[in-house]
Amino acid sequence: MLTGPFKMARHQLALALTERPRWGGARRDAGRKRPPGIRPNVPHRPRVDLNRHSPALVTLRAGVDCLRRPAVFAALRAELASVASRDFNVAHFSVQSNHIHLLVEADDRKALSRGMHLLALRLARAVNRSLCRRGRVFTDRDHSRALRTPREARVALVYVLRNASKHVPGFRDLDPCSSAPSFDGWSWTGRLEGEGPVATSSARCWLLRVGWRRFGLIRPDEVPRNP
């Protein structure tokens, strides 16, 4: 047994650090830098928790800038019109040059995840066929947000159906690259420029069929705002 100056202390001494460690953990501005003007990827978070009474606003961003070309849009429109299933449905859409906005209905989170995965796959194949190309089309996971109230549903409808006016200043007609021409909730009762046949399945949930109308019909020149 050690004695004298070699006797072990019964209690471990605390180690005082004069400054914070500079290694390990998350660091500000760490990681590969993105090129200027490139939008950051959608964070990998759990999908929104929804049910058949709550639709979702979903955005798909593409790595190509030609989704509104007549041939490309025709291929996309055909897929969007035939995607409805028992637990997943696309009620409204807006196709812009490099992204797509959707109002979708799903029975639950699992149905939304499965439905969006299959839809993105079909849309990507349609784009590649029409452009005679190969490779990824949608370079990021979709961004989704559940809509819970009639007001949120109306704001989302305006955002989707009138989205072209955000990208084309002064755009007042019904966007032919959306489901706006077949929408029956416009405040104007006369014939609107761009009216056409139904492009998607009818909305199933109360919020997208009736609830949003509590806050008034939508004007054809209404300016969308972020939901």
C-alpha positions, 0 to 999 in steps of 0.5 A, spaced: 500 500 500 502 506 498 503 511 503 506 518 504 506 523 497 504 517 493 498 515 497 492 516 492 486 521 493 479 518 495 476 523 490 477 525 483 479 532 482 475 536 477 479 538 470 478 545 469 477 547 462 480 554 460 476 555 454 470 551 450 473 545 446 474 546 438 472 539 436 466 535 435 458 537 434 455 542 429 459 548 427 456 554 424 458 555 417 461 548 417 460 543 411 460 544 403 458 551 401 453 551 396 454 555 389 451 562 389 444 562 388 442 555 389 436 554 394 438 550 400 435 542 400 429 541 404 431 538 411 430 531 412 424 532 417 418 527 418 412 528 414 406 532 416 401 528 420 395 529 416 388 525 415 383 524 410 380 531 413 386 535 412 389 536 405 397 538 404 400 543 400 406 540 396 412 543 392 416 539 388 423 542 385 426 540 379 433 540 376 430 542 369 427 549 367 422 547 361 416 544 365 412 548 361 414 546 354 407 544 351 410 537 350 413 536 357 406 539 360 402 535 356 406 529 359 405 531 366 398 533 366 396 526 363 400 523 369 397 528 374 390 526 372 391 519 372 394 518 379 388 518 384 387 512 388 383 510 394 388 513 399 391 519 395 389 524 390 391 530 387 386 535 387 389 541 384 396 543 381 400 548 378 406 547 373 412 552 373 418 552 369 422 548 374 417 546 380 410 544 381 405 546 386 400 540 388 394 540 393 393 533 395 389 529 399 391 522 403 388 518 408 394 519 413 402 520 413 404 513 410 399 514 404 402 521 403 409 518 403 407 513 398 403 517 394 408 522 393 414 517 392 410 514 386 407 520 383 414 523 383 417 517 379 411 517 374 412 525 373 420 524 372 419 518 367 414 523 363 419 529 363 425 524 361 420 521 355 418 528 353 425 530 353 429 524 350 433 524 356 435 520 362 437 522 369 434 525 375 429 530 374 427 532 382 433 533 385 430 534 392 425 531 396 418 534 396 416 540 401 409 539 404 405 543 409 398 540 412 392 545 411 387 545 418 383 551 417 378 553 411 382 560 411 389 556 410 385 552 405 383 558 401 390 561 401 393 555 399 388 555 393 390 562 391 397 560 392 397 554 387 391 557 382 394 564 381 402 562 382 403 564 375 402 571 377 408 571 382 413 569 376 410 573 370 408 580 372 401 582 370 399 575 368 391 576 369 389 570 365 387 563 368 394 559 367 393 553 362 399 549 366 395 549 372 388 546 374 385 553 374 381 552 368 377 547 371 376 550 377 369 552 379 370 557 385 372 563 381 368 570 383 367 572 376 361 568 373 362 569 365 367 565 361 374 566 363 380 566 358 383 559 358 377 555 361 378 548 359 376 541 361 377 538 368 385 536 369 384 532 376 380 528 380 375 532 384 377 534 391 374 529 396 375 533 403 370 538 406 376 543 406 377 543 399 370 542 397 366 547 401 370 549 407 374 555 404 368 558 401 366 561 407 371 566 406 369 568 399 370 566 392 377 567 389 378 573 384 381 571 377 386 577 379 387 575 386 395 576 388 397 570 392 401 570 398 405 565 402 401 560 406 
